[in-house]
């Protein structure tokens, strides 16, 4: 049974859902407030079930082409002492190989694959909604109206549509500033061999992804106002690591002055119900686990596939499909949001005593222990992978 479906937000979750629903024969329209898309964006690591779903969609060859090499990661202390040196090949030997790719690169692959199959409207957002019994009349920002069977809200962490039409949700401030981006710079680092510095109230990652390009990401605990933090981001970045080696300080100074930097304060969405009538929350708009979960993109992809799965089972009853989606997602959401909080406590400890304790435990861990630390938290049950509930 063909349905008219509007997706507000053409991000990773939105376009994955659009692809899955279009393949089922539904009429899908995607709207986005931006005027165009670019390949820019911070690095993400697509892992586990995220890779599996992209493979099922036939997109892995294109994703690999857009990806960056990743061979080793060394967790470091600020004095450049190695805590653990890990092989990605060894870490992923019991699961799908992870894919290191810019968020824009992943998004570009999804958009290019779907743009001829669905209607994509740029410079467009939702101005108002009126829910009827089985349909919803949507007023768009250009003044036009659409009557659709389902509205999927996939607008990201700070979704304005969610804020207007969902009441029982909480946006939790993680009190952590994220700064990430790329710097074009000829360097002597080994491409594909990364460094992650663990320190009190901060973490710094350096990713040589090409002979002339380095990606940098850092997390700094800070409870300040976002507008002020964004304004002072460059000086905050340099000041936070001013007791590191000269090489690190010089790299961060170049990044602050010449790099393409994305700055945001991390938040987490707690929505006990992802459904309101003919409206459903998807991706970060409904269950942002923060970048510290390591699974934000994969979770968005999984949620999109799950929603499409339940719609395929009961296309004549979209509300039941959405309720089943909500039932499946809630424990999965809790798992990955809990992972993010645990990772924040371990990898961005808030005091020196906990830092020393974690570093000593992590340094003493054997290969099996390290694999459990890095991969066990990101695995779903067989039932969850097969979208089984109850």
C-alpha positions in Angstrom: 0.0 0.0 0.0 1.7 3.2 -1.2 1.9 6.0 1.3 2.8 9.7 1.1 5.7 10.3 3.5 7.5 13.6 4.4 10.9 13.5 5.9 12.1 16.8 7.5 15.8 16.8 7.6 18.0 15.3 4.9 20.8 14.0 7.0 22.2 10.5 7.4 19.1 9.2 9.1 16.7 11.0 6.8 18.3 9.8 3.6 18.7 6.2 4.9 15.0 6.2 5.7 14.2 7.8 2.3 16.1 5.1 0.5 14.5 2.2 2.4 10.9 3.6 2.1 11.4 4.5 -1.6 12.4 0.9 -2.3 9.1 -0.2 -0.7 7.3 2.0 -3.3 6.2 4.9 -1.1 6.1 8.5 -2.3 8.8 10.2 -0.3 9.6 13.9 -0.1 12.7 15.1 1.8 12.9 18.8 2.9 16.0 20.5 4.3 16.5 24.1 5.4 20.0 24.2 3.8 20.5 25.5 0.2 22.9 22.7 -0.8 25.1 19.9 0.6 28.9 19.7 0.7 31.3 16.9 1.6 32.7 18.9 4.5 32.3 17.6 8.0 34.1 16.0 10.9 35.2 12.3 10.9 33.0 9.5 11.9 33.7 5.8 12.3 30.9 3.7 10.9 30.9 0.4 12.7 29.2 -2.9 13.4 25.5 -2.9 12.3 25.9 0.5 10.6 28.4 -1.1 8.1 26.1 -4.2 7.8 23.1 -2.1 6.8 25.1 0.0 4.3 26.4 -3.2 2.8 22.8 -4.5 2.5 21.9 -1.3 0.7 24.7 -1.9 -1.8 26.7 1.2 -0.8 29.8 -0.2 0.8 32.0 0.1 -2.4 31.1 3.8 -2.7 31.7 4.3 1.1 35.1 2.6 1.0 36.1 4.9 -1.9 35.2 8.0 0.1 36.8 6.6 3.3 40.2 7.3 4.9 42.7 4.6 5.8 42.8 3.4 9.4 45.4 0.9 10.5 46.4 1.6 14.0 45.4 3.8 17.0 47.6 4.7 19.9 46.1 5.9 23.1 48.5 8.4 24.7 49.3 10.3 27.8 50.0 14.0 27.3 53.7 13.3 27.8 53.5 11.1 24.7 53.8 7.9 26.7 51.8 5.1 24.9 48.9 3.6 26.9 47.7 1.1 24.3 48.6 0.6 20.7 45.7 -1.1 18.8 45.4 -2.7 15.4 42.0 -2.0 13.8 42.3 -5.2 11.8 42.7 -7.2 15.0 40.1 -5.3 16.8 37.5 -5.9 14.0 38.4 -9.5 13.4 35.0 -10.7 14.8 32.8 -8.1 13.2 32.4 -6.0 10.1 35.4 -3.8 9.4 34.8 -0.2 10.5 34.8 2.7 7.9 36.5 6.0 8.8 34.8 8.7 6.7 33.8 12.3 7.0 30.2 12.9 7.9 29.9 14.8 4.6 31.4 11.9 2.7 28.8 9.5 4.1 26.0 11.9 3.5 27.2 12.6 -0.1 27.1 8.8 -0.9 23.5 8.5 0.5 22.3 11.7 -1.2 23.8 10.8 -4.6 22.2 7.3 -4.3 18.7 8.6 -3.5 18.3 12.0 -5.2 16.7 10.6 -8.4 14.3 8.4 -6.5 12.7 10.9 -4.1 11.7 14.6 -4.2 14.3 16.7 -2.4 13.3 20.3 -1.6 16.1 22.7 -0.4 15.6 25.9 1.6 12.5 24.4 3.1 11.2 23.6 6.6 8.0 22.9 8.4 6.0 26.0 9.5 3.0 24.2 10.9 1.2 20.9 11.3 -2.4 19.9 11.7 -3.0 16.2 12.4 -6.2 14.7 11.1 -7.3 11.1 11.8 -5.0 9.3 9.5 -3.1 12.1 7.7 -1.3 15.3 8.5 -1.6 18.7 6.7 1.9 20.2 6.7 2.5 23.9 6.0 5.9 24.5 4.6 8.1 27.6 5.0 7.2 28.8 1.4 3.5 28.9 2.4 2.5 25.7 0.5 0.6 22.8 2.0 1.1 19.1 1.8 -1.2 16.3 3.1 0.8 13.2 4.0 0.3 9.9 5.8 3.4 10.2 7.9 5.9 12.9 9.0 9.4 11.7 9.9 11.3 14.4 11.9 15.0 13.9 11.3 16.2 17.4 11.9 19.1 16.7 14.3 19.8 17.4 17.9 18.2 20.9 18.0 15.1 20.0 16.0 12.6 22.9 16.1 9.7 20.7 14.9 10.3 18.2 17.8 10.4 21.2 20.2 7.0 22.3 19.0 5.1 19.0 18.7 6.7 16.7 21.3 6.3 17.4 25.0 7.9 14.5 27.0 11.5 14.9 26.0 14.6 16.3 27.6 17.6 17.8 26.0 20.5 17.0 28.3 23.6 19.3 28.2 26.7 17.1 28.2 28.8 20.1 29.3 31.4 19.1 26.7 32.6 21.2 23.8 33.4 19.4 20.6 35.8 20.8 18.1 36.7 18.9 14.9 37.7 19.4 11.4 40.6 19.1 8.9 43.8 20.9 8.2 45.6 20.7 4.8 49.2 20.4 5.7 52.2 18.4 4.5 53.4 16.3 7.4 55.6 13.4 8.4 52.9 11.4 10.3 52.1 7.9 9.1 48.8 8.0 7.3 46.3 5.7 8.9 48.1 5.6 12.3 46.2 7.7 14.8 46.9 9.2 18.2 44.3 9.8 20.9 45.4 11.7 24.0 43.5 11.1 27.2 43.7 13.8 29.9 41.7 15.3 32.7 38.6 17.0 31.3 39.8 16.7 27.7 40.6 14.3 24.9 42.5 15.1 21.7 42.5 12.9 18.5 44.9 13.4 15.6 44.1 11.5 12.4 46.6 11.7 9.5 44.2 10.8 6.7 46.4 11.7 3.7 49.9 12.8 3.0 48.7 16.5 3.0 45.7 16.3 5.3 45.2 15.8 9.0 41.8 15.5 10.8 41.7 16.8 14.4 39.0 16.2 16.9 38.9 17.2 20.6 36.5 17.2 23.5 36.8 19.7 26.3 34.5 19.6 29.4 33.0 23.1 29.7 29.7 24.2 31.1 29.8 27.7 29.5 27.4 29.3 27.1 27.6 28.0 23.5 27.7 31.4 21.9 30.6 32.5 24.1 32.4 29.1 23.6 32.0 29.3 19.8 33.4 32.9 19.8 36.5 31.8 21.8 36.9 28.3 20.4 40.3 28.9 18.8 41.9 30.4 21.9 40.2 27.7 24.1 41.7 25.0 21.9 45.2 26.3 22.1 45.0 27.1 25.8 43.6 23.7 26.8 46.7 21.9 25.4 49.4 24.5 26.2 51.4 22.0 28.3 51.7 19.4 25.5 54.6 18.8 23.2 55.8 21.6 20.9 54.6 19.4 17.9 51.1 19.1 19.2 50.9 22.8 20.1 52.2 23.9 16.7 49.7 21.5 15.0 46.7 22.9 17.0 47.8 26.5 16.4 47.9 25.8 12.6 44.5 24.1 12.9 43.0 27.0 14.8 44.3 29.5 12.3 44.1 27.7 9.0 41.9 24.6 9.4 38.2 24.1 8.7 36.7 23.7 12.2 33.3 22.6 13.3 32.4 23.7 16.9 29.4 22.5 18.9 28.4 21.7 22.4 27.3 18.1 22.8 23.8 17.2 24.0 21.8 14.1 24.5 18.1 13.6 23.7 15.9 11.7 26.1 12.6 11.0 24.4 10.5 8.3 26.2 8.1 8.2 23.2 9.3 8.8 19.7 5.8 8.9 18.3 3.1 11.5 18.4 0.1 10.5 16.2 1.3 10.7 12.6 4.7 12.2 13.7 7.8 10.1 14.4 11.3 11.2 15.6 14.3 9.7 13.9 18.1 10.0 14.4 19.6 12.7 16.6 16.2 14.5 16.8 14.9 11.5 18.8 17.8 9.8 20.5 21.2 11.6 20.0 23.7 9.5 21.9 26.5 12.2 21.4 29.7 11.5 19.4 31.1 9.9 22.6 29.0 6.8 22.0 31.1 6.2 18.9 27.9 5.0 17.2 25.9 8.1 16.4 25.9 7.6 12.6 25.4 3.8 12.9 22.5 4.3 15.3 20.8 6.8 12.9 21.1 4.3 10.1 19.8 1.5 12.3 16.8 3.5 13.4 16.0 4.4 9.8 16.1 0.8 8.7 14.0 -0.3 11.8 11.3 2.2 11.0 11.2 1.2 7.4 11.1 -2.5 8.4 8.0 -2.0 10.6 6.3 0.1 7.9 6.9 -2.7 5.4 5.1 -5.1 7.8 2.0 -3.0 8.3 1.8 -0.3 5.6 -1.9 0.0 6.1 -1.4 0.8 9.8 1.5 3.3 10.1 0.7 4.2 13.7 1.2 0.5 14.7 4.4 0.5 12.7 5.7 3.6 14.6 4.7 2.1 18.0 6.7 -1.0 17.2 9.6 1.1 16.1 9.5 3.0 19.4 9.3 -0.3 21.4 12.4 -1.7 19.6 14.4 1.5 19.8 14.0 2.5 23.5 16.4 -0.2 25.0 18.8 0.3 22.1 18.8 4.0 22.7 19.4 3.5 26.4 22.4 1.1 25.7 24.2 3.6 23.5 23.5 6.6 25.6 24.8 4.7 28.6 27.9 3.8 26.5 28.5 7.5 25.8 28.3 8.4 29.5 30.7 5.6 30.4 33.1 6.7 27.6 33.0 10.2 28.9 33.9 9.1 32.4 36.7 6.9 31.2 38.3 8.8 28.3 37.6 12.3 29.6 38.0 11.8 33.3 37.1 14.7 35.5 40.0 14.3 38.0 43.6 13.2 38.1 43.0 10.2 40.4 40.5 8.7 38.0 42.7 9.4 35.0 45.6 7.5 36.6 43.4 4.6 37.6 42.0 4.3 34.1 45.3 4.7 32.4 46.9 2.0 34.6 44.0 -0.5 33.9 43.9 0.3 30.2 47.7 -0.1 29.9 47.7 -3.5 31.7 44.8 -4.8 29.5 45.7 -7.8 27.2 44.4 -8.0 23.6 41.2 -9.8 24.6 40.4 -7.2 27.3 41.1 -4.4 24.9 38.8 -5.9 22.2 36.1 -6.2 24.9 36.5 -2.6 25.9 36.4 -1.3 22.4 33.9 -3.6 20.6 31.6 -5.4 23.1 29.6 -2.2 23.9 28.7 -1.6 20.3 27.2 -5.1 19.5 23.4 -5.6 19.3 21.5 -8.8 20.1 20.4 -11.1 17.3 16.8 -10.1 18.0 17.7 -6.4 17.8 19.6 -7.0 14.5 16.5 -8.7 13.1 14.1 -6.0 14.5 12.3 -8.4 16.8 10.3 -7.1 19.7 8.4 -8.6 22.6 
